[in-house]
C-alpha cells in the first residue's frame, strides 16, 4: 500500500472484533494489483456511475483504489455501509451504492460506486455490485495466499540451506528425478553432469547399500507411505559420503503411487565419529555392549565377544534373555530393568553360572536402551573367597588370639576402603596407611612407567616394562635409590612369586617385595621396609597386595575412559569466546562425576552482524556418542538459523518442526538469545529451559520472568519472544540444570541458592563463574553435566 493512503479512524464502534481486523490486515500483506482496479472500474461502467472505490477496514479505513473527487463524503458513506447503517450523503455526492466484501466469513471491506448526479438504483444493480464485491474478495484472498506461499517457500529454502539439507522430487510414472543444488553437490554432480533421471541416483549408491536402500524405497512405494534410509554414495573420484534421506510417497487421484518428495543431508561426520568411537571401543580391554529397549544386542566389542564366548554376528540383533536364559530372574535382570525404569546407573558384581565367571558390571541407561561395561573379576573374587576361607580356618585356630582378630579387622577395613574408591592416589595412600599400622617402618610403591604416564594424562608411546617410584612414605631419596633394584622386581614378576624378600644392601634392615597384579598383568610392586616375620602377618600383607592390585587396575581403567570422554566432549565445544569492546565473556563446562560418557550440555557465543552477539545454552537428553553427535548437530543448526537473521523465537520454532525428523533429536532444552550492545537489549526465547539470571550493581539479582515453550523434540510449538534491557555493568548468567539440581530437593531451592550466590558480588565473568561453582559445591562437578555462560556488559 502506498504511503499516505491510510485515513483517520472512523470505525470506533467496529474495533471490538479482533478476528475480523486480523483477517483484513492479512489481505494487506500483498499489494492489491491491477485486478482490483479493473473490477472497481467494471462496477462503475456497469452501473453507469462516475466513480468506484474498494476499501478495507482494519481499525481504520484503507482505500485500495485511487482516491476520487469529493472523496470525504464517499468515505463516510462507505464506512456507514460497512457497519450496516444507512449512509448520509454529503455535499457533492448525489448517488451512492455499496456492497460489503466478505473473506473467510469476515466482513473486511466495501466495494462502492458513487456519482455527482442522482441515480435510482435497481435490485439488479445491487445484485451486480454484490457479485463484483465477491470477485474482489476472491482476488484479495488469492493474492494473500500467493504471498504467504512465497514467504513460506523462501523460509523453507533458507531453513534447508542453513541446515545444509537438500530436497528431491521423483516422478514415479516417468522416473524423472529433480535434485536441488545441495543434493547435486552431495552426490558429486555438477550442472553439466547431472541427468534428471532416477538412474543418476542409483548409479552413485554404494554397492553394499544398494539392496537395503532399494528395499526401503519399494516398501514406501507399495504402501504409499514414508521412506527412510541411510546409505553411502560414491563420487567419481572414489570419495564416499554418508547420506540420511527421508521422504513420502504421494498417490494420484487413482490411488496409485505418483510422486516421492523428500529431503536428504550429509551425515558423514556423524558416521566418522561413530567409527572413531568404535575403534576406541575395540581397543578397550573392558567388555562393552549395548542393548536396545527390546533387550536386543545392538553393539558388541571384541572383549565382550571373548568373555561371552559368542561372535558379534551371533549376538547382534538377538534378544539377551533368549541367548542367555540363565539370566532370567537373576540379579542382573533385576538391576538392568531397574536402571531402564529409573534412569539411574547400576553397578554390581554378577556370577554367570554357564560361563563359571564373575563379572564386575556397570549398566548405564539412555533413551535408546542400555550400555553395559563388564570385566572378568573371577581371579579377585576367588582370591577373596580363598582368603575368607583361610581367615575362617585361622579364626577357628586362633580364636583365643587377640592379635589375629585385630589383623583380620585391619584387613577387612582396608579392603572396604580400597573397594570404595576409583582414585589411584587414594588407593596408594590407603595401602601405605595399612602397612605402617604395624606391618613395616617405610613404604615404597613402584609402578610400570606407562601406567604412571597414563595416570598423569600423558600419551604413552609404547608398552614399556620399566618401573618408576609412584609413592613413598618414610623413605628419603637416598634410601629409595638403594631400595628399588628394578631387576629384583622383574625377577619377582617372571617367577610369578606372590612375594619375595631380598636384602637391599641396607645393613640388617630386611625388605619384603609384593607384586601388584591384576588380570595376569604385573602393574608394579609394594616394597615394605622392616616387614613382619610371622606367617600370619605376611599372609595378610600378601592378601592386601592382591586386593590393592585389582583396585588399582580398576582405577587406571576408569581414569583412562573418563579422560577419553572429556576429550571427546570438549572437542565439541567452542575453542574460544568472541571479543567485543565493553563486553566480557566466560564459560565453563564440567562433566558429570557419576559416569564416563560424553554428555549433551553445550553453549554458543558467536558474533553476528552489527556487533550483536548470539548467546545460547542448552542440554540434549542422554549421554554417550549419540548425545554428543546430536548436540553437535543442534549447535550448528542453531547458529546457522541465527546467523541468517532469524530472531530466537523463530529459530526455536523452525527447530521444533525439524528436530524429530532431520536432527533425530529425542529432547533438548535451549535458551537462545541475541544481545545488541547498541541499546543493551537482550532478546531471548526458551524451549523448556531455565530463565537467565541478571545481577546489576545496587540491585538484587533476579531471574527474568519468562514463560518457556515446549522442549525441542517433544512437539511442534510456538515460542514467545522476550525482551529485557540490561542495566550498566550488569552480569548475565546462563546455566544448565546440572548447576542447581539435587535429587533430594526441589529445583526452586537450587535456583534460589544460585540467586543468593550473586548477591553483593561485583566480579569479572571468569571470577563470577568460579565463584558460582564454589558457592553451589560444584567446583569439581556434580552428578550431571554443567554448562555455564557468563557475560558482563
N, C-alpha and C positions, 0 to 999 in steps of 0.2 A: 504494500500500500504506500502511495506517495506521501511525503511529508506535507503536513498542513491540511489533510483531508479529514481529520477527526473533528467532530463537533462537540460542543459543550454538552454536559449531561442533562438530558430532558426526560430520562426514563426512571426517575427515582422510585415510583411505585412498583416497577417490574424487576428491581435488582435483588429480590429475595429468592430467586431461583438460580442457585449456583450451577446446577447441571445444565440449564439452558444457556447460561452465559459461557460455560466451558465449551459447549457444542458450537456456539457461534464463533468463539475465539479459534477453535480448531480449524474452521474454514478459512481463517485469515492467514494461516501459515503459508499459503501459496497465493501469489498474485492472481487476480481474477481472470485476466487474459481477455482476448478479443471475443470469445464466445458469449460472455456475459453482456458485453456491449451490443453484440448483434441481436441477442434475444430481447434486450430492452428496446432497441430501435425497431425491431419487428413488432413489438407490442404497440409502440406509438403509431406505426403505419397502419396496422390492422384496425386500430380503434380510432384513427383519424386525429390523434392528439398531437400537439406540437412538441411535447417533452415526455421523456420516460426516465425513470431512475430506479436503481437497485440499491438498497441499504441493508446492512446487517446491524443488529442491536446486541452489543455486549452489555457493559454498564454505561455505554454511550452509543450514539448513532454513528455508524461508519459507512459512508457512501462508497459504492464500488464503481459507479459510473460518473463521468464528468459532470460537475455542477451546471445548472441552467439558470437563466434569469428568473428572478422572483423566487429563488430557492428557499429563503427562510420560511415563507408561508407554506411551500410544499413540504419542507422538513417537519413542520408542526403537524400537518395533515398526515404524513407518513407515520409519525410516532403515534398519533391517535389511532390510526388503522391497526398498527401492530398491537395496541392494547385493547382492541375490540371496542373502541369508542368512535362516536360519530365525529368526523373531522370538521373543524371550523375553518373555513377558507378565509385567508387574509386578503389584504389588498393585492390586486393584480392577478389573483388566481380565481377564475370563474368556474372551472370544471376540474374535478379530481376523481380518480378511481384507483383503489389499491387492493392487492391480493397478498396475503401472508405467504412467506416461504417457509416450508417445514422440511427438516432434515432429521432423520433418526428419531422421529417422534417429538422433536422440539421445534417450537416456532422461533426461528432465528432471524427473520428479516422480512422485508416488504418489497414487492415489485409494484410500482405505481406509474400512472400516466396522468398528465395534467395539462391545462391549456388556459390561455387568457380569454378565450371565447367560451360561451356557455354550451354545454352538451347535455343531452339526455341519454344516459347510459341504459342499455337494454340488458336483459338477463343473458343474452348471447354474448354481449360484450364482457360481462362478468365471468362467464364460463371460459371465454378465450383467455382473459387475463390470468385466471386460476391455472389453466393448462400451461401457460407460459411460465408462471411462478414455479410450478412443479418442475419444468425443464431447467429453470435457473437453479433450483435446489439440487437436481441431479448433477448438473455441471459443476457446481461448487463441491459436492461430495466427491465427484470423480477427481477433481484437481487436488483436493486434500489427501485422498488416498494415494494418488500418484506421488505426492510429495513425501508422505510417510514411507511409502515403499522405497523411494530413492534414498531417504535418510537411513532406513533400516539396512538396505543393501550396503551403503557406504560404511555404516558401523560394523556390520558383519565382516566386510572386507578388511577393515582396519584391525578388527579383533583377530582374524585369521593371520594377518600379516604380523601382528605383534607376537602371536604365539608360534609363528613360523609353521602354520598349518596350511596345507594345500587342499583344493577341492577337486572332485571329479564328477562327471556325468556320463553314464553309459547307456546308450540306446540299445535295449535288448533285442529289438526287432531287426536292426540294421548292423549291430555291432560297432556303430560309430562311438568313439570314446573321446571325451574332452578332458584334458588336463589343464589346470591353470599354470601360470609361470612357475609357481613354487614347486608344484609336483613334477613338472618337466625337469627342473633343475635337480630335484631329489632323485629322479630316475636316470639322470645323466643325459638328458636330451637337450639339444639347442633348438631354436625356432626352425633351423634348416633341416635338422634330422628327425624332428617329431612327425609321426604319421598318425592322424586321428582315428585309430582303429584298435580294437581290443588286442590285436597281435602285439602292439607296442608295449602293452603291459606284460603279456605272457612271456615275451622273449627276454625280458630283464629279470624274471623270477629266478631265484637260486634253485638249482635242480633238487636239492634236498627239501625245499619248502614247497615245491610245486603241487604235489598231490594233496598235502594238507590244506593249502590255500584254495585250490580249486574245489575241494570238498566243502569248505566253508561258503564259497560263492554259490555252489549248486544248491546247498541247503537253504540259503536265503532266497534264491530264485524260486525253488519249489514251493516254499511256504509263503511267498510274498512278504517276507519278514526282514529282520535286521541281519546285517552282515558285520562280522568282527574277525579280524585276522592280524597276526604279527608275522612278518616274513622278511627275508633278505632280498635285496636287489643287487645285481651285479652290473657295474658300469663297464663301458667298452675298454677302459684301461685296466680292468681287473679289480678295481676298488669295490668294496662291499659296504652297503648301508642297511641298517635295520629300519623297518617301516611299520608303524601301527596304523591300521586302517579301520574305519567304522563307516557303515553305510546302511541304507534302507532301500528295499525294492518297492517300487510303486506299480500298481496294477492299472491297466487300462479300463475303459468302460465295459469291455467284455470279460473282465475279471482275470485276464491273463497278465503275467509279468510284462511290463513295458519298459521301465527305466530303473536304473540303480543310481542313487545320488549318495554322495558321501564325502568324507574328509580323511586326510592322512597326514602324518607328521613323522619326523625323523626321531628315532629312539636309539640311535647308535650309541650315544654317550651313556644311556642307562644300561644297555646291554654290555658295553665295555666295562662299566663299573661293576656290574654283576659278575662278569668273567674274572675281573681282577680279584674281587672278593672270593670267588670260587677257588682261584689259585691259592689264596691265603688259607682258606679253609682246608684245602687238600694238603697243605704242608703242616697243619696242626697235628700234634701228637694226641690231643684230646679228641675223642669221637664226637661228632656233631651230626644232628639230623633235624629235619623239620617235618611237622605233621600238619595237615590242613584241618578244617573244622569237622570233617568227616572221619578223622583219625587215619587218613591215608598218608603214606610217606610221599613227600614232595622233593626231598633232597637228602642225600646220604654221602658223607665224605669218606675218604679212604680208611681212616682209623675206625670209623663205625662199621664199615664192611668187615674189617678184620675181626673186630670184637664180637659182632653179631653172627659171624660165620655165613653171611649171605652176600652176594654181589648186589650192587645197586640196581642192576636190571631186574633182579628178583624182588627187590624191595619197593622201588618207586612205583606208585600207583596202587599198591596193595594196602589193605587195612591192617593196622597194628595188631588188633585183637585176633584176626584170622591167622596171621603168620606166627604170632606168639600167644596162643591161647592160655598159656600158663600165667600170663599177666592179669587175666581176669580175676577180679575180686582180690587183687594184691594191693599192697601199699602204693605201688607205682600207679595203678589205675586211680586210686583214691586221690593221690596228690596231683596227678595230671588233670583230672576233671575239676578239682577244686581250683587249680591255677587258672583254667579257662573261665570258670564261673566268676571268680573274684577279681581276676586281672592281676593277682599278686604272684611274684616269683616264688617257686618252690625249690628247696634244696633238701636232699635226703640221701641216705645210703640204702641200697637195694641189693638183695641176693637173688640171682637168676638161677633157679634150680636146674633148668635144662643145660645151661652152659657151665654150671658149677662155678660161677664167678660173682664176686662182689663188685658193685659199681658205686661210685660217688656221682650222684645225678643232680643236675640243675636244670629246671624247666622254666622257660620264660615265655609268657603268653603275649599274643598280639592280636590284632583284629583279623588276621588271616589264619591263625592256628597257634601252634606251639613250637618253639625252638628248644631243643634238648641237647645239653652238653653232658657227657659222662666219660669217666675214665676208670680203668681197672684198679681197684684198691685191694684185690684179693690178698696180695702179699702182706699189706699192712694189717688187714683185718685178722688174718690167720696168725700173724705175729702177736697181735693184741690178744687173740684167743689163747695162744700158747702162753703168753705172759700171764694172762688171767689164771690159766690152769696151773702154771708154775707158782703163781702167787698163792693160789688156794692150797696147793700142796705144802708150800713153805709156811703158809699161815698156820696150817694144822701142826706142822712140825715145830714151829717156833711160836706157838700160841702164848707161851709164857715170856716171850722176849719182847719187851717194850721197844727195843731198838728196831727190830724187824717191822713192827707195826708202824713206827714213825717213818721208816724208809718207804714203805708202801704208800703211806699217806702223802709223802712228798712227791712220789712218782705220779700218783693219781692227780694231785693238784697241778703238777707241771704239764701232764698230758692234757688236762682240760684247758689250760691256758694256751697251749700250742694249737689245739684244735679250734680255738676261738678267734684266731686272727689270720689274716692273709697278708700281713706286712712283714717282709723278710727281716728288717732290722729289729722288729719287736720279737720275732722268733729267736734271733741270735741272742738278744738280751735275756729272754726267758731261760734259754739254755744255760747261759753264764750264771744267772742267779741261782739256778738249781745246783750247778756244780760247786759253787762257792758256799753252798749251805751244807758243808760238812763232807764234801767229796773231793776237794782239792784246794790248793792255795792260789792258783793262777790259771787263766784260760786263754788259749789262742785258737781261733777258728779260721781255717783256711778254706777257700772255695776255688773252684776252677775259674781261671781268668775270664773265660767267655761268660760265665754266669754273673760275675761281678760287673762286667761291662753291660750286660743286659739289665741288671738292676739299676745301673746308673743311667739307663736310657740311651746308651751309645750303641752304634751299629757294630755287629760282630763280623769280622771279615772271614773267620774260619772257626771250625770247632776244635780249637787247640786244647791240649790237655794240661797246660801249665797251671800252677797254683799261685794264688796271692792271698795274703792275710786280709781278711774281711772284718775281724772283730777281735779285740783283746781286752782282758781285764787283769790288772795286777802284773802286767808283763811289760817292762820297759823295752825300748827299741833294741838295745844290745842283747837282751835276753831273747827277744823274738828272732833276731838274726841267727842265733845259735840254736834256737829251739825248733826251727822249721826246716829240716832236711827234706827237700822235695822228693828225693829218691826213696826215703822211707815211706812217705805217703803213697807213692806209686806202687811200691812193693806190697803195701797192705791191700791195695785195690786188686792187684793182679792175683795175689794169693787168695782173694776172697775171704780173708780172715775177718771175723766180726770185730776184732780189736787186737792190737799188738802193743807190747811195751818195748821200749828201747831206751838205752842210755844216750842222752843228747849231749854228752860230754859236759855235764854241769855238776861235776863232782858227784856227791852222793844223793842228788835230788832226782828221783825217777820221774819218768813221764809216760803217760798212757795215751795212745793214739786210737781213736774210734772213728771209722769211716762213716760219713753221712751218705746213705744210699737210698735211692728210690727207683722203683721200676727197673731194677737191674743196672742203673747208672750211678756211678760214683760222683756225687756233687762236690765233695770236699771232705774235711776231717775235723773232728773235735780233738784238741790236744790238751790234756789235763796235767798240770804240774803237781807233784806230791799227791798222787792218787791214792785211794784207799787200798788195803791189801786183802780184805775179807772177800770171800767168793760172792756173798750176797750183795755187797756194795758194788762190786764190779759188774755183777749181772744187772743190777739196777741201772748203772751207767750205760751198759750196752743197750738195754731196752729203751732208755731215754734217747740215745743217739738214733736208734731206728725210727722212733716216732718223730724226732726232730727232722730227720731226712725227708720223710713224707710231707710234713708240714711245710718245710722249706720248698720242696718241689711244687706243691700247690700254690704257694705264694709267688714263685717265679712265673708259673704259668698264668696266674691271674694278672700279674703286673704286665706281662707281655701282651696279653689280649686287650687289657684296658688301654695301654698306650696305642695299640693299633686303632681302637675305637676312637680315641681322642684325635689321632692324626687324620682319620677319615672325616670326622665331624668338622674339625677346624679348617680342613681344605675346602669345605662347602660354604664357609662364612667369609664375609668381606675381609680382604687383607689389610685395608686401611679405611680411615674415615675422611670425608671431604673437609677441606679447609676453607672457611669463609670469614672475612673480616667482621668482627663483632660477634661471632658465633663460635662456641667451643663445644666439642662433642667427645663423648667417651662411651665405650661399650664393653660389656663383659659377657662371656659365655662360660658356664661351669657345667660339666656333665653330671648326671645323677650318680650318687655314690652307691646306689643299690644294684647297678648292673654294669655289664661291659659293653652293651650295644650302643651304636650311634643313636642319638635322639633326633627329634624333629623341631626343636626350638630354633628360631632364626631371627635376624634383624637386617634391615636395609637402611643405609644412609647414603643417598645418591643425589648429586646436584642436578637441577632442572634448569630450564631457561629462565631468564630474568632474575637470576640469583636466588631462585626458590630452592627449597630442599625437600626431597621425598624422604619421609621418615616412616618406617614400617617395622612392626614387631609381630611375631606370630608363633603358633605352636601347632605342628602337624601331629595328629594322633599316631601313636605307635612308636616302635623302636626298630633298630636294625637297618640294613642297607636299603630296604624298600622305603622306610620312612625318610631316609636321607635323600633318596632319589626323588621322592615326591616333594620334599622340601625344596630341593634344588630347582625342580620344575616350577613350583609355585613362586619362588623368589624371582625367577626370570620373567615369568608372565606378568607378575605384579609390576615389576619395574618397566616392562615394555608398554603396558597399558598407560601407566602414569606418565612415562616419558612422551607418549603421543598426545598428552594434554588432557586426558580424562580426569575429572575430579575423583576423590576417593570413593564416594558413594557409587558412581558409575563403574569404577574399576571393580568393586566388590560385586555389583550386580552382574557384570559380564562374567566374572569368575563363578558366581553361583550357578549360572546356566551351563558353563563348560566344565566345571570341576569334576563331576562324576564321570563324564564320557571321555574327555580329552586328557585330563590330568590324572585320571584313575585315583581320585582323592577321596578317602573314606570320610574324613572330617578334619577341619583345621579352624582354629580361631585366629583372627587377624585384626590388628589395629593399623589402618592405613591413613596417612596424613600427609599434608603438604604445608610447609611453613614458608610464609612470604615475609622477609625481613623489612620490606618497604613500609608495610603498615602493621607489622608484628602480629599478623593474623595466622592462626593455626586452624586449618580446615581438616576435619577428620571424620571417619566413619568406622563403625565397629561391626565385625562379624563374629558375634559370640564372645568377644574379648573383653578384658577388664579395662576400665577407663584410664586415661592419662592422669598423672598427678602433677600439680603445679605448686611451686613454692616461690614466693617473692619476698624481698626484704620488707619487714614491718607487717607482714600478713601471715595468718595461719595457713599452712599447706592445705590444699583441698583437691579432691577428685572432681574432675569436670563432669557435671551431670549430663549423661547421655544414654539414651535407650539403645541397646545393641540389637542388630538384626540377627538372623539365624547364622550359625557357623557354616562355613563353606563345606559343601559335600552333603549337607543334610536336606536341603530343599532349595528351590529357586525362590529368591526373595528380593524385596526392595530394601534399600539401606538408607537411613536418614543421614543427611549431611549436617554436621555440627561445626559451628564456627566460634572460636574464642580468641580474644586478644591477650597476648602475653604482656604482663607489666614489665617495666625496665628491670634488667638484671635478674629476670626470672629463671628458675631452674625447672625444666620439663623432664619427667621420668616416665618412660615406657618400660614395661616389665611383663614377664610371663608368670603363670601361676606357681611355678616351682619356687619362686622367691617367697611366697606368702602362705602357701598351703601347708597344713599339718593334718595328719589323719584324725587326731583326737580333738579338733576344734573347728568351728565354723570359719568360712573364708572371710566373713566380715571382721573377725578378730584379727586375722593376718593383715587385712587392708588397713585397719586402724593402727596396728603396730608399725606398718610402713609409713603411714602419715605422721605418726608421732616421732618417728626416727628423723624426720626432716625439720621438726620444729626448732627454730633458732639456729639452723645450720646455714652458714654462708661460706661455701667452699666451691672450688672449681669442679667440673664434671668428673674428672678422674678420682678426686678425693671423695666426692659425693658417692660415686659407685662403690668405692672401698668401704666407706662409712656405712652404707645401707647393708652391704653383705655382712659386715661385722655386727651391726645392731640387730639384724634378724638371724644371727647364728648361721650364716650361710657362707662364711669366708672359705670354707673347704667344700662347699656344695651342699646339696640336700638330697632327698630321696629321688626327686625328679630333676630333669634338666632345668637350667636357669639361663634366661637371656635378659639382659638389662641394657637399655639405651638411655643416655642422659645428655641433655642439651642445656647450655647456658647462653642466653641471648639478652 
